Amino acid sequence: MGSALNQMFPPSPTFTDKTLHNQAGKVFIITGGSSGVGRELAEILFRAGGKVYIAARSEVNAKKTIDDIKSSSISSNVGELEFLHLELDDLSTIKASTDAFMKKESKLDVLWNNAAVSLPPLGSVSRQGYELMMATNCLGPLLFTQLLLPSLKATAEVTSPGAVRIVWTSSQYVDLQSPEGGLIMSEVTTPTKDKAKNYGTSKLGNWFLGSEMAREVGQYGIVSITQNPGNVKTNLMRHAKWMYYAAYPLLHKAKMGALTELFAGLSLDISMEQNGGYVIPWGRIHETPRKDLFVSLKTVDEGGNGRAKEFWDWCEEQIAKYK
């Protein structure tokens, strides 16, 4: 509970848009960048001179966000904003999205897997029939990330170790709701009737994917790290408005969540030593994760229970034919 409270009532951030160095020449992708935390992060990076791709389903919404950000920026020393079509709940469309990006860009400095869906109506499924939160929060982002690895690796070859990053988005649900010892694979393959539990499974899945991806990309000097952006005011809880209003007094502005993501993606306090780690609000390394979850991140050979690897392998099997 102490860890959860520490994330609910964090100290003031130390790495902010005010301390961020110029990002000219860098290329970024933010999934779900049309609104909420993603939109705030896109504006910070744009004002810092970066080229930002807002990966989203709706071109209309993304372009409105782009126009709003541009019109609110009074400085001429800004970057670029681009729309990238992406439907994370339809695995068959994702390769077209990454192909479109790689036709335009030869590099990618940071990928923020920010998009998520929370507590949709029970029984909601993806185009391929997966539980919607598992598809949108885990399977889609993993496929998207793997298809972008050539761009990330190419960028890592010409930058310092740890500068190129993959950022995954988890939740405080991991500390509060995850079952003892990590997620239960039978509840992944056969989702429960408890929407909150399924959401927690997908968010722990994000940490598992971030940790396992670190094993894959660390040799190339790429950091894969997971973060809990914090309790912020966004439309993520649009399917559970009663929960949003109940928690409203404890919620912070969406920009605060963007600062957590900014730290995970660009802070020099993160190096290869933190690869596979976890960032908490508003930009701190999580030093006290639940011990049982930490054990689940380790393989059996490392003294763990291997659940992260088991989940990774299952996800790989589901997305294999869409690469």
Sequence and secondary structure as in RCSB ss.txt:
>XXXX:A:sequence
MGSALNQMFPPSPTFTDKTLHNQAGKVFIITGGSSGVGRELAEILFRAGGKVYIAARSEVNAKKTIDDIKSSSIS
SNVGELEFLHLELDDLSTIKASTDAFMKKESKLDVLWNNAAVSLPPLGSVSRQGYELMMATNCLGPLLFTQLLLP
SLKATAEVTSPGAVRIVWTSSQYVDLQSPEGGLIMSEVTTPTKDKAKNYGTSKLGNWFLGSEMAREVGQYGIVSI
TQNPGNVKTNLMRHAKWMYYAAYPLLHKAKMGALTELFAGLSLDISMEQNGGYVIPWGRIHETPRKDLFVSLKTV
DEGGNGRAKEFWDWCEEQIAKYK
>XXXX:A:secstr
 HHHHHHHS    SS TTT    TT EEEEETTTSHHHHHHHHHHHHTT EEEEEES HHHHHHHHHHHHHT   
S   EEEEEE  TT HHHHHHHHHHHHHH S  SEEEE     S STT B TTSSBHHHIIIIIHHHHHHHHHHH
HHHHHHTTS TT EEEEEE  THHHHH  TTS  HHHHHS  S HHHHHHHHHHHHHHHHHHHHHHHGGGTEEEE
EE   SB SSTTTT HHHHHHHGGG B HHHHHHHHHHHHH TT  GGGTT EEETTTEE     HHHHHHHS T
TTTS  HHHHHHHHHHHHHGGG 
